Amino acid sequence: MAEPKSAPQPTTAVPATATATTGGQFRDFVRMDRPKFRVTTAYDSDSSVFLHKVSCKLLDDLAKLKMSFSSNNNGEVWEPQVSLTSKLFSLHYDVEERDALLKASFEAAPGLNFKASHQFKARQAEVAMVADLASPDYKLELSSFVPSVGKPRATFKFPLGEVSLEEKDAEEEEQKKALSVSGILKYHILNGLYTAKFVDENMDLRYAFKDEQMTFIPSISMPSNAVSCAFKRRFSNSDKLSYLYHFDSNNWNAVYKHTVGKDYKFKAGYDSEVRLGWASLWVGDEDGKAKTAPLKMKVQLMVQVPQDDVKSTAVMFRIKKRWDI
């Protein structure tokens, strides 16, 4: 006898919307996990050296992997370095030195942050704790090396600046340790900003006055009493002149700058210390990145004319190009 045929099992139809949703989620996952590569190459004709950087963002921009190295016209490669950075930690590895620097930071509680770094080859680490005091504008930071060589360094930060206290080896043999005080204070006076930087017995005083057309910056360093004065004058939105004079050495330098939009800049100047005149033309924002430049490429052409030997005039150029893959 023939075996009885089993009844067909009922099938459950899958809605088309569910299939589309599943496929869309898969495509979104693949798109999110696909790394974006950025390649940047810079060349300086003065040193005939290429600088290459390759980077990509991983895990939907949660981390960034970067590799850099230098090369010359002969194809020789040196200073290869690899780094991995994220919001909580960063790892920097020097291939030639076979050394790594690891840094990490995290928030242990609201208003309390911990930072740590470790240099593997030197076998030395540093840990720090930053705590908010009365408000986020007032912070206290305590940092120390591991293994510890003394009391931790204390830094108090407030709206007008910061002050640090640290133990250092004393210069006199009778004292083993000495207290070092350093910091920076800023205060607005009239229409300018007064700044005082001090480290032990050395202090730099600076006052910067600025309005829409002029900037005036006198400064003095003590105890050397070296005085300098900077003056900047803006003639229009595209023309600006800068002048700096050192009273202790009578050295001075001047720079004239003319800009056309944001991507084109012409500069010319003279430096009396090295007795050199120069002129340069920038295509692409000088202080910006190649990403914002036309065709993602920055170019600088410079001419240097020594005052004592005009025949030694040199023409140099720099170029930086970025590719996004």
C-alpha contacts under 8 A as a table, 3 or more apart, distances in Angstrom:
res1	aa1	res2	aa2	distance
14	V	18	A	6.90
14	V	19	T	7.25
15	P	18	A	5.38
15	P	19	T	6.69
16	A	19	T	5.16
16	A	20	A	6.17
17	T	20	A	5.06
17	T	21	T	6.03
18	A	21	T	4.99
18	A	22	T	6.07
19	T	22	T	5.13
19	T	23	G	6.07
20	A	23	G	5.12
20	A	24	G	5.97
21	T	24	G	5.03
21	T	25	Q	6.13
22	T	25	Q	5.15
22	T	26	F	6.25
23	G	26	F	5.08
23	G	27	R	6.17
24	G	27	R	5.09
24	G	28	D	6.05
25	Q	28	D	4.99
25	Q	29	F	6.10
26	F	29	F	5.03
26	F	30	V	6.20
27	R	30	V	5.10
27	R	31	R	6.00
28	D	31	R	5.00
28	D	32	M	5.95
29	F	32	M	5.06
29	F	33	D	6.11
30	V	33	D	5.22
30	V	34	R	6.16
31	R	34	R	5.35
32	M	35	P	7.94
32	M	59	L	7.12
32	M	60	D	5.50
33	D	58	L	7.10
33	D	59	L	5.74
33	D	60	D	6.32
34	R	58	L	7.77
35	P	56	C	5.97
35	P	57	K	5.68
35	P	58	L	5.59
35	P	59	L	7.75
36	K	56	C	5.22
36	K	57	K	5.91
36	K	58	L	7.89
36	K	324	D	7.38
36	K	325	I	6.08
37	F	54	V	7.07
37	F	55	S	5.70
37	F	56	C	4.41
37	F	57	K	7.27
37	F	324	D	5.96
37	F	325	I	4.97
38	R	53	K	7.96
38	R	54	V	5.71
38	R	55	S	5.20
38	R	56	C	6.06
38	R	322	R	7.01
38	R	323	W	5.77
38	R	324	D	4.66
38	R	325	I	6.11
39	V	52	H	7.45
39	V	53	K	5.79
39	V	54	V	4.61
39	V	55	S	6.62
39	V	322	R	5.58
39	V	323	W	5.08
39	V	324	D	6.49
39	V	325	I	7.87
40	T	52	H	5.82
40	T	53	K	5.11
40	T	54	V	6.49
40	T	320	K	7.05
40	T	321	K	5.60
40	T	322	R	4.26
40	T	323	W	6.36
41	T	50	F	6.84
41	T	51	L	5.68
41	T	52	H	4.59
41	T	53	K	6.45
41	T	320	K	5.65
41	T	321	K	5.41
41	T	322	R	6.53
42	A	50	F	5.64
42	A	51	L	5.09
42	A	52	H	6.55
42	A	318	R	7.29
42	A	319	I	5.54
42	A	320	K	4.14
42	A	321	K	6.43
43	Y	48	S	6.96
43	Y	49	V	5.87
43	Y	50	F	4.58
43	Y	51	L	6.43
43	Y	318	R	5.59
43	Y	319	I	5.35
43	Y	320	K	6.50
44	D	47	S	5.80
44	D	48	S	5.58
44	D	49	V	5.83
44	D	50	F	6.86
44	D	316	M	7.85
44	D	317	F	6.36
44	D	318	R	4.64
44	D	319	I	6.87
45	S	48	S	4.64
45	S	49	V	7.18
45	S	316	M	5.73
45	S	317	F	5.62
45	S	318	R	6.28
46	D	316	M	6.07
46	D	317	F	7.53
48	S	72	N	6.33
48	S	73	N	7.18
49	V	70	S	6.82
49	V	71	S	5.90
49	V	72	N	4.89
49	V	73	N	7.44
50	F	70	S	5.57
50	F	71	S	5.14
50	F	72	N	5.87
51	L	68	S	7.38
51	L	69	F	6.10
51	L	70	S	4.58
51	L	71	S	6.59
52	H	68	S	5.52
52	H	69	F	5.52
52	H	70	S	6.14
52	H	71	S	7.97
53	K	66	K	7.11
53	K	67	M	5.75
53	K	68	S	4.35
53	K	69	F	6.79
54	V	66	K	5.70
54	V	67	M	5.20
54	V	68	S	6.33
55	S	64	K	6.99
55	S	65	L	5.47
55	S	66	K	4.12
55	S	67	M	6.24
56	C	64	K	5.78
56	C	65	L	5.43
56	C	66	K	6.59
57	K	60	D	7.05
57	K	61	D	5.09
57	K	62	L	7.32
57	K	63	A	5.84
57	K	64	K	4.40
57	K	65	L	6.32
58	L	61	D	5.36
58	L	62	L	6.14
58	L	63	A	5.19
58	L	64	K	5.85
58	L	65	L	7.34
59	L	62	L	5.35
59	L	63	A	6.57
60	D	63	A	7.91
61	D	64	K	6.88
62	L	86	S	6.12
62	L	87	K	7.36
63	A	84	L	6.99
63	A	85	T	5.61
63	A	86	S	4.44
63	A	87	K	7.48
64	K	84	L	5.69
64	K	85	T	5.27
64	K	86	S	6.41
65	L	82	V	7.59
65	L	83	S	5.95
65	L	84	L	4.64
65	L	85	T	6.69
66	K	82	V	5.77
66	K	83	S	5.24
66	K	84	L	6.39
67	M	80	P	7.30
67	M	81	Q	5.70
67	M	82	V	4.48
67	M	83	S	6.47
68	S	79	E	7.83
68	S	80	P	5.72
68	S	81	Q	5.37
68	S	82	V	6.62
69	F	77	V	6.81
69	F	78	W	6.14
69	F	79	E	5.36
69	F	80	P	4.28
69	F	81	Q	6.37
70	S	77	V	5.66
70	S	78	W	5.44
70	S	79	E	6.16
70	S	80	P	7.12
71	S	74	N	7.92
71	S	75	G	6.01
71	S	76	E	5.30
71	S	77	V	4.47
71	S	78	W	6.38
72	N	75	G	5.52
72	N	76	E	5.74
72	N	77	V	7.17
73	N	76	E	7.55
77	V	80	P	7.58
78	W	96	E	7.82
79	E	94	D	7.46
79	E	95	V	7.35
79	E	96	E	6.44
80	P	94	D	6.58
80	P	95	V	5.70
80	P	96	E	6.80
81	Q	92	H	7.36
81	Q	93	Y	5.75
81	Q	94	D	4.76
81	Q	95	V	5.73
82	V	92	H	5.96
82	V	93	Y	5.19
82	V	94	D	6.69
82	V	95	V	7.56
83	S	90	S	7.19
83	S	91	L	5.39
83	S	92	H	4.24
83	S	93	Y	6.02
84	L	90	S	5.57
84	L	91	L	5.13
84	L	92	H	6.56
85	T	89	F	6.10
85	T	90	S	4.11
85	T	91	L	6.31
86	S	89	F	5.45
86	S	90	S	6.02
88	L	104	A	5.63
88	L	105	S	5.35
88	L	106	F	6.07
89	F	102	L	7.38
89	F	103	K	5.43
89	F	104	A	4.05
89	F	105	S	6.28
90	S	102	L	5.89
90	S	103	K	5.21
90	S	104	A	6.44
91	L	100	A	6.96
91	L	101	L	5.83
91	L	102	L	4.63
91	L	103	K	6.50
92	H	100	A	5.52
92	H	101	L	5.13
92	H	102	L	6.48
93	Y	98	R	7.11
93	Y	99	D	5.84
93	Y	100	A	4.29
93	Y	101	L	6.50
94	D	97	E	5.49
94	D	98	R	5.54
94	D	99	D	5.30
94	D	100	A	6.18
95	V	98	R	4.95
95	V	99	D	7.06
96	E	99	D	8.00
98	R	121	K	7.87
99	D	119	Q	7.52
99	D	120	F	6.20
99	D	121	K	5.43
100	A	119	Q	6.14
100	A	120	F	5.63
100	A	121	K	7.12
101	L	117	S	7.07
101	L	118	H	5.74
101	L	119	Q	4.73
101	L	120	F	6.45
102	L	117	S	5.45
102	L	118	H	5.23
102	L	119	Q	6.69
103	K	115	K	7.53
103	K	116	A	5.71
103	K	117	S	4.24
103	K	118	H	6.59
104	A	115	K	5.79
104	A	116	A	5.34
104	A	117	S	6.39
105	S	113	N	7.20
105	S	114	F	5.55
105	S	115	K	4.29
105	S	116	A	6.35
106	F	113	N	5.84
106	F	114	F	5.60
106	F	115	K	6.78
107	E	110	P	7.02
107	E	111	G	7.75
107	E	112	L	5.99
107	E	113	N	4.37
107	E	114	F	6.31
108	A	112	L	5.79
108	A	113	N	5.71
108	A	114	F	6.84
109	A	112	L	5.11
109	A	113	N	7.10
111	G	130	V	7.99
111	G	131	A	5.63
111	G	132	D	5.00
111	G	136	P	7.53
112	L	129	M	7.24
112	L	130	V	5.86
112	L	131	A	4.59
112	L	132	D	6.58
113	N	129	M	5.82
113	N	130	V	5.15
113	N	131	A	6.45
114	F	127	V	7.48
114	F	128	A	5.81
114	F	129	M	4.66
114	F	130	V	6.38
115	K	127	V	5.74
115	K	128	A	5.04
115	K	129	M	6.35
116	A	125	A	7.26
116	A	126	E	5.59
116	A	127	V	4.29
116	A	128	A	6.21
117	S	125	A	5.48
117	S	126	E	5.26
117	S	127	V	6.54
118	H	123	R	7.27
118	H	124	Q	5.90
118	H	125	A	4.11
118	H	126	E	6.46
119	Q	122	A	5.62
119	Q	123	R	5.77
119	Q	124	Q	5.46
119	Q	125	A	6.12
120	F	123	R	4.88
120	F	124	Q	6.90
124	Q	145	F	7.11
124	Q	146	V	6.05
124	Q	147	P	7.04
125	A	145	F	5.71
125	A	146	V	4.99
125	A	147	P	7.37
126	E	143	S	6.99
126	E	144	S	5.65
126	E	145	F	4.32
126	E	146	V	5.71
127	V	143	S	5.61
127	V	144	S	5.66
127	V	145	F	6.49
127	V	146	V	7.43
128	A	141	E	6.77
128	A	142	L	5.46
128	A	143	S	3.99
128	A	144	S	6.48
129	M	141	E	5.53
129	M	142	L	5.31
129	M	143	S	6.42
130	V	139	K	6.65
130	V	140	L	5.69
130	V	141	E	4.33
130	V	142	L	6.63
131	A	139	K	5.58
131	A	140	L	5.37
131	A	141	E	6.46
132	D	135	S	6.09
132	D	136	P	5.34
132	D	137	D	7.64
132	D	138	Y	5.99
132	D	139	K	4.57
132	D	140	L	6.58
133	L	136	P	6.91
133	L	138	Y	5.45
133	L	139	K	5.57
133	L	140	L	7.04
134	A	137	D	7.94
134	A	138	Y	6.34
135	S	138	Y	5.60
135	S	139	K	7.89
136	P	139	K	6.64
137	D	157	K	7.55
137	D	158	F	5.75
137	D	159	P	5.96
138	Y	156	F	7.48
138	Y	157	K	5.58
138	Y	158	F	4.64
138	Y	159	P	7.10
139	K	156	F	5.94
139	K	157	K	5.05
139	K	158	F	6.66
140	L	154	A	7.20
140	L	155	T	5.82
140	L	156	F	4.75
140	L	157	K	6.33
141	E	153	R	7.96
141	E	154	A	5.76
141	E	155	T	5.05
141	E	156	F	6.48
142	L	152	P	6.10
142	L	153	R	5.61
142	L	154	A	4.75
142	L	155	T	6.54
143	S	152	P	5.36
143	S	153	R	5.17
143	S	154	A	6.71
144	S	148	S	6.46
144	S	151	K	7.32
144	S	152	P	4.61
144	S	153	R	6.19
145	F	148	S	5.01
145	F	149	V	6.93
145	F	152	P	7.79
146	V	149	V	7.82
148	S	151	K	7.65
150	G	167	E	6.82
151	K	166	E	7.59
151	K	167	E	6.58
152	P	166	E	7.07
152	P	167	E	7.91
153	R	164	S	7.10
153	R	165	L	5.90
153	R	166	E	4.74
153	R	167	E	7.28
154	A	164	S	5.58
154	A	165	L	5.28
154	A	166	E	6.62
155	T	162	E	6.81
155	T	163	V	5.63
155	T	164	S	4.19
155	T	165	L	6.45
156	F	162	E	5.49
156	F	163	V	5.36
156	F	164	S	6.39
157	K	161	G	6.08
157	K	162	E	4.24
157	K	163	V	6.67
158	F	161	G	5.49
158	F	162	E	5.94
160	L	185	L	5.67
160	L	186	K	5.18
160	L	187	Y	6.41
161	G	183	G	7.41
161	G	184	I	5.35
161	G	185	L	4.56
161	G	186	K	5.90
162	E	183	G	5.41
162	E	184	I	5.59
162	E	185	L	6.66
163	V	181	V	7.28
163	V	182	S	5.90
163	V	183	G	4.24
163	V	184	I	6.63
164	S	181	V	5.79
164	S	182	S	5.26
164	S	183	G	5.79
165	L	179	L	6.83
165	L	180	S	5.79
165	L	181	V	4.94
165	L	182	S	6.79
166	E	179	L	5.81
166	E	180	S	5.13
166	E	181	V	6.66
167	E	177	K	6.26
167	E	178	A	5.67
167	E	179	L	4.78
167	E	180	S	5.93
168	K	177	K	5.61
168	K	178	A	5.37
168	K	179	L	6.33
168	K	180	S	6.50
169	D	176	K	6.03
169	D	177	K	4.75
169	D	178	A	6.02
170	A	173	E	7.12
170	A	175	Q	5.77
170	A	176	K	5.58
170	A	177	K	4.93
170	A	178	A	4.96
171	E	175	Q	7.72
172	E	175	Q	5.74
172	E	176	K	7.79
173	E	176	K	6.69
175	Q	178	A	7.11
180	S	199	V	7.60
180	S	200	D	5.81
181	V	198	F	7.87
181	V	199	V	6.13
181	V	200	D	5.37
182	S	197	K	7.64
182	S	198	F	5.33
182	S	199	V	4.26
182	S	200	D	6.09
183	G	197	K	5.96
183	G	198	F	5.63
183	G	199	V	6.73
184	I	195	T	7.13
184	I	196	A	5.63
184	I	197	K	4.47
184	I	198	F	6.47
185	L	195	T	5.70
185	L	196	A	5.21
185	L	197	K	6.61
186	K	193	L	6.83
186	K	194	Y	5.63
186	K	195	T	4.57
186	K	196	A	6.59
187	Y	193	L	5.81
187	Y	194	Y	5.21
187	Y	195	T	6.66
188	H	191	N	7.18
188	H	192	G	5.81
188	H	193	L	4.50
188	H	194	Y	6.02
189	I	192	G	5.44
189	I	193	L	6.00
189	I	194	Y	6.65
191	N	209	F	6.03
191	N	210	K	6.89
191	N	211	D	7.78
192	G	207	Y	6.70
192	G	208	A	5.17
192	G	209	F	4.05
192	G	210	K	6.26
193	L	207	Y	5.70
193	L	208	A	5.20
193	L	209	F	6.61
194	Y	205	L	7.62
194	Y	206	R	5.86
194	Y	207	Y	4.46
194	Y	208	A	6.50
195	T	205	L	5.95
195	T	206	R	5.13
195	T	207	Y	6.25
196	A	203	M	6.94
196	A	204	D	5.74
196	A	205	L	4.69
196	A	206	R	6.42
197	K	203	M	5.56
197	K	204	D	5.12
197	K	205	L	6.62
198	F	201	E	7.21
198	F	202	N	5.61
198	F	203	M	4.21
198	F	204	D	6.35
199	V	202	N	5.30
199	V	203	M	6.45
201	E	223	P	7.77
202	N	221	S	7.52
202	N	222	M	5.78
202	N	223	P	6.38
203	M	221	S	5.87
203	M	222	M	5.25
203	M	223	P	7.36
204	D	219	S	7.27
204	D	220	I	5.90
204	D	221	S	4.45
204	D	222	M	6.33
205	L	219	S	5.55
205	L	220	I	5.37
205	L	221	S	6.37
206	R	217	I	6.95
206	R	218	P	6.08
206	R	219	S	4.32
206	R	220	I	6.66
207	Y	217	I	5.58
207	Y	218	P	5.81
207	Y	219	S	6.44
208	A	215	T	7.08
208	A	216	F	5.89
208	A	217	I	4.48
208	A	218	P	7.05
209	F	215	T	5.59
209	F	216	F	5.15
209	F	217	I	6.33
210	K	213	Q	7.79
210	K	214	M	5.82
210	K	215	T	4.32
210	K	216	F	6.47
211	D	214	M	5.53
211	D	215	T	6.51
212	E	234	R	7.80
213	Q	233	R	5.88
213	Q	234	R	4.86
213	Q	235	F	6.94
214	M	231	F	7.54
214	M	232	K	5.66
214	M	233	R	4.68
214	M	234	R	6.19
215	T	230	A	7.91
215	T	231	F	5.78
215	T	232	K	4.92
215	T	233	R	6.55
216	F	229	C	7.55
216	F	230	A	5.94
216	F	231	F	4.82
216	F	232	K	6.55
217	I	229	C	5.71
217	I	230	A	4.94
217	I	231	F	6.42
218	P	227	V	7.54
218	P	228	S	5.95
218	P	229	C	4.30
218	P	230	A	6.25
219	S	227	V	5.81
219	S	228	S	5.46
219	S	229	C	6.26
220	I	225	N	6.08
220	I	226	A	5.51
220	I	227	V	4.43
220	I	228	S	6.48
221	S	224	S	5.98
221	S	225	N	5.24
221	S	226	A	5.20
221	S	227	V	6.66
222	M	225	N	4.90
222	M	226	A	7.10
226	A	246	H	7.66
226	A	247	F	7.14
226	A	248	D	5.67
227	V	246	H	6.17
227	V	247	F	5.54
227	V	248	D	6.40
228	S	244	L	7.23
228	S	245	Y	5.59
228	S	246	H	4.36
228	S	247	F	5.76
228	S	248	D	7.88
229	C	244	L	5.79
229	C	245	Y	5.41
229	C	246	H	6.69
230	A	242	S	7.41
230	A	243	Y	5.69
230	A	244	L	4.35
230	A	245	Y	6.49
231	F	242	S	5.82
231	F	243	Y	5.13
231	F	244	L	6.36
232	K	240	K	7.23
232	K	241	L	5.66
232	K	242	S	4.35
232	K	243	Y	6.29
233	R	240	K	5.77
233	R	241	L	5.25
233	R	242	S	6.51
234	R	237	N	7.31
234	R	239	D	6.13
234	R	240	K	4.41
234	R	241	L	6.46
235	F	238	S	7.79
235	F	239	D	5.49
235	F	240	K	5.88
235	F	241	L	7.94
236	S	239	D	5.19
236	S	240	K	7.17
238	S	257	K	7.74
238	S	258	H	5.29
238	S	259	T	4.83
238	S	260	V	6.62
239	D	256	Y	7.54
239	D	257	K	5.78
239	D	258	H	4.68
239	D	259	T	6.76
240	K	256	Y	5.92
240	K	257	K	5.23
240	K	258	H	6.64
241	L	254	A	7.39
241	L	255	V	5.86
241	L	256	Y	4.57
241	L	257	K	6.37
242	S	254	A	5.59
242	S	255	V	5.15
242	S	256	Y	6.44
243	Y	252	W	7.37
243	Y	253	N	5.93
243	Y	254	A	4.44
243	Y	255	V	6.59
244	L	252	W	5.46
244	L	253	N	5.49
244	L	254	A	6.48
245	Y	250	N	6.83
245	Y	251	N	6.04
245	Y	252	W	4.36
245	Y	253	N	6.83
246	H	249	S	5.78
246	H	250	N	5.39
246	H	251	N	5.38
246	H	252	W	6.18
247	F	250	N	5.12
247	F	251	N	7.43
251	N	271	D	7.88
251	N	272	S	5.67
251	N	273	E	5.55
252	W	271	D	6.29
252	W	272	S	5.56
252	W	273	E	7.07
253	N	269	G	7.17
253	N	270	Y	5.46
253	N	271	D	4.38
253	N	272	S	6.04
254	A	269	G	5.31
254	A	270	Y	5.54
254	A	271	D	6.87
255	V	267	K	6.82
255	V	268	A	5.67
255	V	269	G	4.16
255	V	270	Y	6.78
256	Y	267	K	5.61
256	Y	268	A	5.34
256	Y	269	G	6.15
257	K	265	K	7.13
257	K	266	F	5.77
257	K	267	K	4.48
257	K	268	A	6.70
258	H	265	K	5.79
258	H	266	F	5.13
258	H	267	K	6.40
259	T	262	K	7.15
259	T	264	Y	5.79
259	T	265	K	4.30
259	T	266	F	6.20
260	V	263	D	6.96
260	V	264	Y	5.11
260	V	265	K	6.16
261	G	264	Y	6.30
262	K	265	K	7.84
262	K	284	G	7.40
262	K	285	D	6.17
263	D	282	W	7.60
263	D	283	V	5.62
263	D	284	G	4.18
263	D	285	D	4.96
263	D	293	A	6.55
263	D	294	P	7.46
264	Y	281	L	7.52
264	Y	282	W	5.64
264	Y	283	V	4.86
264	Y	284	G	5.96
264	Y	285	D	7.01
265	K	281	L	5.84
265	K	282	W	5.03
265	K	283	V	6.77
265	K	285	D	7.83
265	K	286	E	7.87
266	F	279	A	7.54
266	F	280	S	5.91
266	F	281	L	4.62
266	F	282	W	6.36
267	K	279	A	5.61
267	K	280	S	5.28
267	K	281	L	6.46
268	A	277	G	7.71
268	A	278	W	5.68
268	A	279	A	4.07
268	A	280	S	6.33
269	G	277	G	5.83
269	G	278	W	5.51
269	G	279	A	6.41
270	Y	275	R	7.36
270	Y	276	L	5.76
270	Y	277	G	4.32
270	Y	278	W	6.33
271	D	274	V	5.95
271	D	275	R	5.66
271	D	276	L	5.45
271	D	277	G	6.53
272	S	275	R	4.52
272	S	276	L	6.73
273	E	276	L	8.00
275	R	306	P	6.22
275	R	307	Q	5.49
275	R	308	D	7.36
276	L	304	Q	6.90
276	L	305	V	5.85
276	L	306	P	4.53
276	L	307	Q	5.61
277	G	304	Q	5.92
277	G	305	V	5.13
277	G	306	P	6.28
277	G	307	Q	6.99
278	W	302	M	7.11
278	W	303	V	5.50
278	W	304	Q	4.38
278	W	305	V	5.94
279	A	302	M	5.68
279	A	303	V	5.36
279	A	304	Q	6.75
280	S	300	Q	6.72
280	S	301	L	5.44
280	S	302	M	4.14
280	S	303	V	6.34
281	L	300	Q	5.59
281	L	301	L	5.27
281	L	302	M	6.54
282	W	285	D	7.29
282	W	286	E	6.51
282	W	298	K	7.36
282	W	299	V	5.83
282	W	300	Q	4.58
282	W	301	L	6.74
283	V	286	E	7.85
283	V	293	A	7.74
283	V	298	K	5.62
283	V	299	V	5.15
283	V	300	Q	6.44
284	G	288	G	7.78
284	G	290	A	7.32
284	G	292	T	7.69
284	G	293	A	4.63
284	G	294	P	6.50
284	G	297	M	6.92
284	G	298	K	4.78
284	G	299	V	6.72
285	D	288	G	4.98
285	D	289	K	7.19
285	D	290	A	7.96
285	D	292	T	7.66
285	D	293	A	6.36
285	D	298	K	7.35
286	E	298	K	7.83
288	G	292	T	7.13
288	G	293	A	7.97
289	K	292	T	5.95
289	K	293	A	7.04
290	A	293	A	5.10
290	A	296	K	4.85
290	A	297	M	5.36
290	A	298	K	5.86
290	A	320	K	6.80
290	A	321	K	6.51
290	A	322	R	6.23
291	K	296	K	4.90
291	K	297	M	7.62
291	K	322	R	6.85
292	T	296	K	6.21
293	A	296	K	4.73
293	A	297	M	5.66
293	A	298	K	6.21
294	P	297	M	6.07
294	P	298	K	7.73
296	K	321	K	6.06
296	K	322	R	5.61
296	K	323	W	7.51
297	M	319	I	7.22
297	M	320	K	5.54
297	M	321	K	4.38
297	M	322	R	6.41
298	K	319	I	5.66
298	K	320	K	5.06
298	K	321	K	6.54
299	V	317	F	7.24
299	V	318	R	5.68
299	V	319	I	4.47
299	V	320	K	6.48
300	Q	317	F	5.35
300	Q	318	R	5.02
300	Q	319	I	6.42
301	L	315	V	7.47
301	L	316	M	5.99
301	L	317	F	4.38
301	L	318	R	6.63
302	M	315	V	5.80
302	M	316	M	5.19
302	M	317	F	5.93
303	V	313	T	7.15
303	V	314	A	5.79
303	V	315	V	4.61
303	V	316	M	6.42
304	Q	313	T	5.64
304	Q	314	A	5.26
304	Q	315	V	6.55
305	V	309	D	7.75
305	V	310	V	5.83
305	V	312	S	7.05
305	V	313	T	4.63
305	V	314	A	6.76
306	P	309	D	5.37
306	P	310	V	5.57
306	P	312	S	6.79
306	P	313	T	6.50
307	Q	310	V	6.09
309	D	312	S	5.64
309	D	313	T	7.69
310	V	313	T	5.65
